[in-house]
Amino acid sequence: MPVRVGNSYVTEAALAFAQKSAAESVDKEKTKGKGTSGVLAELSEKFPKLKFTVGTRPFSGSGMGNVAISPKILREMEKDPAKREEYEALLYDVQQCTDEMSMTRPNGSKVKAHGWIIHEDGGLSAWSIGVSEGGGRKPEASGRVNRSSKKTWWQSLLDEMKDKKKKLDKKAKQGKIGDAEKPESLTETLKRQQEEAARILKANAEKIVSLPNQGNPALAKAYLAGKTDAVKAQEFSNTNELMKYLRDQFAVVREGMTSISSKHLKVCLTDEEKRAKLLDNLRVADEMLEENRGKIGFQSMEVKIDEDGEMTTITSGGRVGFNGEKRARQIAAAQTQGDLEIVMRLLQVDLEQIEAGYKQNMCDEAEVQKVKDMIAQAEQRKGELGDTSDKENDPAAKASFAVNMLI
């Protein structure tokens, strides 16, 4: 039977998994302080079948098991162990549902890609991209998932799909199936449920605030209404004033890492809810930037906010390293002063490259020191060899050194 954890209803197995995961942690606060990237890394380890991204954009991914998570939810998981337990339990059911869906099709259609979205209000959505019989791409479809307490939400979806498949098989045997009689797909079902939920929400707008948060728009609005008066009181006469404010407040904007849809900026001038979300997303982006700046290899970060206010982030970078084992073999194989001169010239090139990488945050100071230590070893070896004029024309010595230069 379904059990409630936080504001979500999940299977008993999902809750047991999340509780065991927390109990097995030596330090239950291990993700605290590591930021949203640390949370994503842990989720990828715990749910290897799912592919995680930051944001709430649908249709972003290929194949099954795509999961996009709002940066606000990731931040809550990073700071609050209870929230982390709640969403890990939800993700357990998401993974289970994804596995089952890969084996179940309501109308024999093929799915090119499917994914899930955990929105900033905690709501869950599903999306899919189908493939027609001729191989073409079918229209994209998405919808909110209704997580009720009567039955586990994912089992309800699968049962509905299986029932439709049984009906389809029965009609097929009777030879009565026509294009107009084909049952709706999973995504069509979700879309219909979303429209029905919207109708109910509109009819019960005053009552909805007392219900558990299941991703309802009314609750998201109620949450945003609780933002600080300072945010709500901000008024801007045009987008230039708003952008100036954003540059003053957020490093990702000030340093030219952020592109924001001009259409969305215009909407934010008058829509307090969307403006509050924009500021919240940029705060999360600033936190991610600060976290990444302390990591070796980080080069830059790109933040995009589309016309719907959805944010995506892309980080780029690289590392350089010193192959000390290779140079050590070459020093040991050197039989003449000439051989060592060749190795030392290569070491000088290594040092220049590693020092340049250090200036660009592509390695740490320890990597630079490794090259300097190896140069010192080469100089020591040079002194130990002494006069090697008698070996300059030794074929065996030349062959040994040549081999070690190649491998």
Secondary structure as GFF3:
##gff-version 3
##sequence-region A 1 407
A	DSSP	beta_strand	3	5	.	.	.	ID=ss1
A	DSSP	beta_strand	8	10	.	.	.	ID=ss2
A	DSSP	alpha_helix	12	24	.	.	.	ID=ss3
A	DSSP	alpha_helix	35	46	.	.	.	ID=ss4
A	DSSP	beta_strand	51	54	.	.	.	ID=ss5
A	DSSP	beta_strand	63	69	.	.	.	ID=ss6
A	DSSP	alpha_helix	71	79	.	.	.	ID=ss7
A	DSSP	alpha_helix	81	101	.	.	.	ID=ss8
A	DSSP	beta_strand	110	118	.	.	.	ID=ss9
A	DSSP	beta_strand	124	131	.	.	.	ID=ss10
A	DSSP	beta_strand	141	144	.	.	.	ID=ss11
A	DSSP	alpha_helix	153	174	.	.	.	ID=ss12
A	DSSP	three_ten_helix	179	181	.	.	.	ID=ss13
A	DSSP	alpha_helix	186	203	.	.	.	ID=ss14
A	DSSP	three_ten_helix	208	210	.	.	.	ID=ss15
A	DSSP	alpha_helix	217	225	.	.	.	ID=ss16
A	DSSP	alpha_helix	229	233	.	.	.	ID=ss17
A	DSSP	alpha_helix	239	249	.	.	.	ID=ss18
A	DSSP	alpha_helix	251	254	.	.	.	ID=ss19
A	DSSP	beta_strand	258	260	.	.	.	ID=ss20
A	DSSP	alpha_helix	262	270	.	.	.	ID=ss21
A	DSSP	alpha_helix	272	293	.	.	.	ID=ss22
A	DSSP	beta_strand	298	305	.	.	.	ID=ss23
A	DSSP	beta_strand	311	317	.	.	.	ID=ss24
A	DSSP	alpha_helix	324	333	.	.	.	ID=ss25
A	DSSP	alpha_helix	337	359	.	.	.	ID=ss26
A	DSSP	alpha_helix	365	385	.	.	.	ID=ss27
A	DSSP	three_ten_helix	389	391	.	.	.	ID=ss28
A	DSSP	alpha_helix	395	406	.	.	.	ID=ss29
###
